[in-house]
Structure formats: structure tokens, C-alpha cells
């Protein structure tokens, strides 16, 4: 997509939040600016496979949004901007304490099928959503909201307790419904509002 936009004369900028979509895997192709998170693959002797340090090579959505706002200040129009968030993928980087009010007495998160995890997961999504809101507000400041098409999607869902109850799988990487049902939201000039497409 970035390559097509670049060929059409757009500035192409990307800011992402986790190593799995870094330039190591070719995601920088077609971008003028690729605000990446670089690292190295390494052998994890405990797992017996080559992988990356998922805890070290990720950033929280507020830091990602800060970097995007910095990029917006200098970007030339027309532009294609790809923003990648990671927060709900794992509980390593927790939202700020004010986003977790009411969960303080819940103790340690006991895994993806526990009520603690479901509540924490929902708070991570809410915090990430607030960061998307910050960016949408900033489009008004930069006076680009009237000529910008916004697309929001995800790569997968999580099974959590529902997945465990239905078929014994709480995570992603399987083609169960809760992993496949992801949002695709479009808004902007020329996009009819209030329309829902139910077909795949």
C-alpha cells in the first residue's frame, strides 16, 4: 500500500509499536519515513527457537501517539500515514495508573482466561482508544480532518475466556471466530456514514 501511495506522489510515513512489524521483516518498503523499532532475532534456549524479546521491543500507545504527532508537524500533503499500536497484545507495558483505577486490589494477572486478565485487557483497549482519539483531535489542529480518510483495523482478536469456554483456546493464531472478527472502520470524505457491511 505504501509503495502504491508513494508512486502516486504521496509522502509515506509509518510509526509502529512492536518489533514484529519492523524493517527487519520488510515493513519499511515504500515508506519515506519509517519510525521503526529495531532489534535482533536471537535463539531462545528455553523455547528452543529463534525469536525476539517481545518485552523489550515494544512501546506503549501514548509514546507511539507522541511520535506520530511529531511526524504530523513536518509531513507534506498529500500523505499516507500508517500507525501501529500494540498495547492489548500482552500485559507487559501497563497503561498509566489512572487508567487502571478500580483494578488495584485484583492482585496479579493470572493468565488469559482469568477475570483479572479480561478486565485488564479491556482497560488496555480503552487506553489505546484514548490515544487514537488524541490523534483524531490533532487532525483538526492541523486542519487535515476535512480531507483525510481514516481506516482502523486489526490483525487478529483474542480468544480469552470465551475462546477457552467454546473450544479450549484462549489466544490467537487459530482461525476461530473471535480471532477472525476484527474491526474495519472507514471514515472521511466520500465515505458514507452510518453504513454497516455484514458480508465478509
N, C-alpha and C positions, 0 to 999 in steps of 0.2 A: 504493500500500500504506500509506504513512504517513497519507494522508487518511482511509482506512478505519479504521485504528487510532485516530487522533485522535477520529473521530466516535464510536468505541466507548468513549471515556473514558481512553485510554492517554496517557501522556506520550510524546512523539515526539522523538527526538534523533538527530542524524547527525553523524559526523565522517568527513571524507574526505581523500584524499591527493593529488589532482591536479585541475587546472583543468577538464578535460572533464566532470566531474560537479559543477561549481559551480552556484551560484544563477543565474549568467548564462544557463544553459541550462534553468532551471526546476526543478532538482532539489530546491530548498528547499520546494516546495509540500507542505503538510501537516505540516511539522516545527515544533514549538515552539522547538527549538534546532537551528540548522544551523551547525555549526562549519566554515565554508567557507574556501576559498582563492580570493580574488577577484583578478581581473586584467582586462586589456583585450585584446580581439582587435585585431590590427594587421596591416597589409599587410606581408608578407614579400616584398621585391622580388626576392630570389634565387629564391624558389619561384613568384612571380607569383600569390600567393593570400593571402587573409586568413586568419590563423591565430593561435596563441598561442605564447608562449615556453615550450615544454614543459620545458626545463631549469630555468627559474626557478620555474614554478608547479607544483611537486611537493614532497612531503615523504616521508622515509623512514618505514618501518613502526614503528620504535621511537618516533619522535616522535608518530606517529598514536596508537599504543597509550598513550603517556603522556597525551595529550589525552583519550582515552576513559576512562582510569582516573580522571582528574579529573572527567569528566562523571558517571561512575557514583556518585561520592561524594555528589552532590547530586540525583540523579534520583529522582523519585517513582514508586512502583509503582502499577499495572502500567505497563510501558513497552515501547516498540518502539525499538530502537537499531540504526541502520544504520551499519556500519563499512566503509569502502572503503580497500583497500590498492592500491599501485601498483608496488612495487619491481621485479618482474621485467619490467615493460613496456619499460624501456630501461636501459642501463648507466650513466646519468648519476650518480645517487646510489648510491654503492657501499656495501655492508654494512661494518660496522667491521672493522678489520684482523684481529681474532681469528676472524672468520667466513670469512676468505679464506686462512687458513693452508694452505700447500702449493701455492698458486697464484702465489706471489710471483715465481717465475722464468719465468712464462709470457709475459712481455712485454705488449705492447699487445693489446687485444682486436681481432681482425681482421675482425669482421663476423659476422652471424648464422649462417653456415654453418661457421665455424671451430671446431675442438675447444676453443680457448680460450673462445669465447663459450658453448658448451654447458656447460662446467664452471662458468663464472661464473654463468650463468643458474640452474643447479642450486643454487649457493650462495645466490643471491638468494632463491630459493624456500624454501630451508632456513631462512634468517634470518627471512623473513616468517612462516614457520610457527612459529618460536620466539616471535614476537610474539603470534600467535594463542593459543599456549599460555599466555603470560603472562595474557591476558585470561580464558581459561577458569579458570585458577587463581584469579584475582581474584573470580570469581563465587562461589567457595567462601568467600572472605573476607567478601563482602557478603551471604552466606547466601541467594543467589538461584539457586544451581545446581539446587536441587530443584524449582523451579517455572518454569524458563526453557527455552524451545525454541530451539535453535541451528540456524541454516541457513547453510551455506557454499556459495558458488557462484562462478562467474567469468563474464566476458562473452565471452571467447574464449581459445583456445590460440595457440601459435606453431608455425609450420612447422619453423623451424630447419633443420638439415642433413637431417632426414627429409623435410621438405617439398621441399627442393631436389632431393633424390635421386629422389623419387617423381614430381614434376610441375613442378619448376623455380620454386617459390615458397616463400621461407623465412619470410615474415612472416605477419601476419593480414590481415583484410579480404577474404578469399576463403572460399568455402563448401567447403573441403577438410576431410577428416575430422579432421585434427589441430587445426584451428581450432574445429570444432564439438564435439569431445569435451571437455567441461568437467565438473568435479565438481558434483554436487548432493548434499550431505551434510546429513542431518537427525538431530538427537539431542535427547532431552529427555523429559519426562513424556508418556506416551501414544504415543510413537514406538517401534515395535518395534525392538529392537537386532538386529544381525547380518543384516538383510534387504537384499538387493540386487535392484534392479529393473532388468532389462536392456532393457525396451522403451523406445522414445522417448516 
